[in-house]
Amino acid sequence: MAREAGVSRGTVSRVLNGGHYVSPAAAEAVNAAIRNTGYVVSRHARSLIIGRSDSVGFLLTEPQERFFEDPNFNVLLRGCTQTLAAHDIPLLLMPAGTEDERRRITRYITAGHVDGVLLVSSHSGDPVAKELREAGVPLVACGKPIGPGAKVSYVAADDRDGARDMVRHLLSLGRRRIGVVTGPLDTPGGVERLSRYKEELAEAGIGVDESLIVSGDYSRASREAGAERLLAQAPDMDAVFVASDLMAQGVLAALRRAGKGVPDDIAVGGFDDSPAATAATPQLTTIRQPWDRIGNEMVRVLRAQTGGEDAAAVILPAELVRRESP
């Protein structure tokens, strides 16, 4: 390569590693030689020299079936992959839903096989996150971490403002008996959406009725159980705020079985604006989380962190999307 370009090996190396301290003429000579010879950089050899893998892990510490049933994970993965591809950085998908999987993946990551981790873990107190932080692995979480622990970079949609907008929308329709199916209450989304729901009812002069509150876990299995419990506990309910579109699909099915019309008898609002919202019948009014932007920002924050910057937090605005439910 150096002979083809008519420059030193050191000049070739500097061009391949970013072009610092290389004249424009020398850089063009090396790039022309690359084109003429069809040279391709060996990532493995380069990683041995510079001590970096030039790859990033997408770590999902949830049961693997959640990845296939929850469309949000796929949208987020696609966004992260596309953003990293623009920097020619491969993304490694790392499902770790069991204790054994988490142990193996943690060993792999801390051995230096990836330069950083994009962490998708909805529950607080994730042991993998703690171990990676202690090992000094650059880490960015999807969602605001809750509970004690070291400072962690994260990117999240604004759960509180999203819940505020949904509850205010339902109140604006004249609904006063508004139920809620929460997310898991050891997750930031579960905690913050429920908290804001209660605050909005209080500000509207409506007391919080615990019979109108049931918990879910974002999964397909919990989709219909929440609505059935609400109908049994509060048969006069006239609206329900569901903490994910996936669960809201099940709520709609349970309401149909109970002979309740949507939105005439009961208005339904979701959260996420995932494909589940438009696949529902009727289509869901929901809160849009900007998943593509979340993925882009996670990559940006991680690359900044691997470059030596401190941990950072990014909160993106959520948006009310009105459809048919209503």
N, C-alpha and C positions, 0 to 999 in steps of 0.2 A: 504493500500500500504506500509506504513512504517513497519507495523507488518510483512507483507509477506517478506520484504527485510531485516528485522532485523536491521533497522537503524532509526534515528530520522526523524520526519516530515520535519524539516529544511533541512536535507540532501536530502530527496526526492524532495523538492521544488527547491533546487539548481541544482539538476540533470535535472529537467524538464525545468529549465530556463537557460540552457547552460553548466552546469557541472563545474562552477567555484568553486574553493576551496573545491573540493571533491576528495578523494583518488581514485585511479583506482579500488581498491577492492570494495569500497562503490558504485561507479558508476556502476560497473558490477552487484552488488547485486540488485540495483534499476532497471536496465534494464532487468535483468532476471525476476524480479517480474512483470514488465510491460508485458513481453512476456507471462508469465504464467497466468496472470489474464485478459489479453486482454484489459488493461486499455487504454483509449483514453482521451487526454487532452481536456477539455472544453474550446474552444476559447473564448466563451462569458465570462465565469468566470475568465479566465486568463486576459482578457482585462480589466475587472473591477479592478483587483488587480494591474496590471502594468500600467494602464492608456494608453494603446495602443490597436488598433483594430487588428493588424496583417493582414491588408488588404490594397490594393492600388486601387485608382480609375483611370480608363482610360477615361478621359474627352474629348469628341468630341463636340466642340462648332461650329458645322456646321449643316446644314439641314440634317435630318436623311436619306433622299434619297441619299445623297452623300456617306454615309457609304456603301450602297448597290451597287452603280454604280461604285465607284472608287476602283479598286482592291488593291491600295496601302494601304488603311486603314486596310483591312483584313490581309494583310501580316504583317503589323506593329503590329496589335493586337495579331496575332498568336505568333510573336517573343517575345513580352512582356509577354504574358501568359506563354510561355514555360520557359522563364528565371526566372520568379517569382516562377513557380512550383518547380524549383530546390531548392528553399529556403522555400518551403511549404507555400507560401503566395498567397492567392486568389486575383484575379483581378476582379474588378467590372466595367462593361461597363456602362458609364454614357453619353448618348446622350443629348445634351442641345442646340438645334438649334434655340429655340425661347426664347424670353425674360422671359416668365413665367417659362420655363424649367430651364433656367440659374439661376433664383432666387431660385427655389426649390433646385436645386443641390448645389448651393453655401451654403445655410442654412445647408444642410445635411453634407457637407464636413467640414464646420467650426465648426459643433457640435462635431467633433472628430470621426466620423464614419469610416474614413480611415486615415491611417498614412501619406499619401502623394498622389500626383496627377501626372500622366503622361498626359500632356496637348497636344491635337492635335487641333490647331487652326491656320489656315493659314493667317488670317487677323490681321493686326496690331491694337493696341489699344483695345485689347479684355478686356471688363470690368470684366469678371470673373477672368482673370489672375491678374488684379490689386487688386481685392478684396481678393483673396487668398493670395497674397503677403503681403498685409497689415495685414491679420489675422495671419501671420506667418506659413502658411501651406507649408510644403516642396513641391516644384513644379519643374518639369522638362518639358520644352517645346520641341516638335518635330519641328525643324526648327529654324533658327536664328531670334529672335525678332527684329523688326525695330521700330523706333520712340522712343519718350521719355519714361521714366519710370525707375523703380528700376531694379537693376541687376537681371537677371533671368538665372537659369541654362538651358542649351539647348544642344541638339545633332542635328547635321545637316550634310547632304552631302554638298560637295563644289560646290555650284551653279555656281560660277564664272568660276572655272576651267572646269566644265562640259560644260558650254556654249562655252568656248574657244575651247575645243577639237572638239565640233561639228562644229563650224563655220570654223575652220581650215581644218577639214575633207572635208566639202563642197567646200571650196576654192581649196583644193588639187585635186578635180575632174574637175577643170577648170570652175566651176560655179562662176558667178560674179553678177548676179541679184538675190540675196538671200533675200527672204522674211522671216518674222518672225511672228508667232502667239504667243503673250506673255501670261504669266499668269496674274492674277489680279495685278494691279500696286500698291495695298496696301498690298502686300505680299512680303516676302523676295525673294522667287523664281522668282516672276514676275519682281521685280526690278533688281535683280542681274544678271539674265540671259539676260535681255534686255541690261543692261549696258555693259556686256562683249561682246555681239553681236556687239554693236556699236564700241567698242574699237578695236575689231579684224578687222572689215571692214576698220576702219581708218588706222590701222597699215599696212593693205594690199594696201593702197593707193586708196581705194574705198570710195567715199563720201556716207554718210548715206542719203538714200532717204526715206522720211517719208511715201511715198505711199506704201512702202514695209513693213510697220509696222502696224499690227492690234492687238487689245487686245482680249483675251478670259478669261474665268473664271474657267478653268479646268473641266467644267461640260460637260455632254453629250449634253445638249442643245446648247452649243456654238461650238460644234465640226466642223460643216460644214460651219457655217456662216463666220468664219475667212477666209477660203480658197476662198469662193465666193467673199468676199470683195477684197482680194488680186488679184484675177484674173481680177476683174473689174477695179481695180486701176493700176495694173501693169501686163498687158497681156504678157509682155516679160520676166516675172519671170522665172528663170531656176532652182531654188531650194527654199526650205522653211524649216526653223527650227521651230518646234512646241514645245512649252514649256511643253507638257505632252503627253504621248502615247495615252491616252484616246481621247484627242482632235485630235491627228494625225490620228486616225482611221477615223474621220469625214472628215479631210482634204483629205485623200485618196479617200473617196467616192465622194467628190465634184470634185476632179480632174478627176475621171473616167467619171462622168456625162458630164464634159466639154470636153471630148475626149483627155485628156492629159495622156500620158504614164508615168509611174513611174518605173524605174528612167530615162528612155530615154529622155523624154521631161523635166520633173521636178524631181529633187532628193528631198527626204523627210527625215528629221531627227527628231526623237522624244526625249523624256526625261523621265526617270524613270526606264526603263526596267521592266515594269509591265507585267502581262499576256496579256494585250492589245497589246503589241509589237509583240508577236509571234502569236496572233490571227489575226493580220492584214494581208491583201493581197495587195501587197507583204509584207513579214515580215519586221518589221521596224529596220533600223539602229537607235540606240538610245544611251542615256547616262544612265548607270546603277547607280541607287542609292542603296547602300547596306542596304536594309530595315531590314534584320535580324540583322545586326550589329548595326543599329540605335536603334532597340528595345532593344538589349542587353545592349548597352551603356546607354540608358535612365534609365533602371532599376538599373544599377550599380551606376550611378550618383545620382539617387533618394535615394538609400539605404545609400550611403555615406552622403547625406544631412540629412537624418533622424538620422544618427549617430553623427551629430553635425558638419560636414564639411561645408565649405563655398560653395557658388554657383560656378559652373564650366561650361566651354564651351568645347564641343568636336566637331570638324569638321572632317568628314571622307572623304576620296578621292572618287571621282566619276570616272567612267570608260567608255570609248567609246566601244560600242558593235556593230560590223558591221554585217549587214544581207543583205537583198535584195533591200533596197530602195534608195541608195545602201550603 
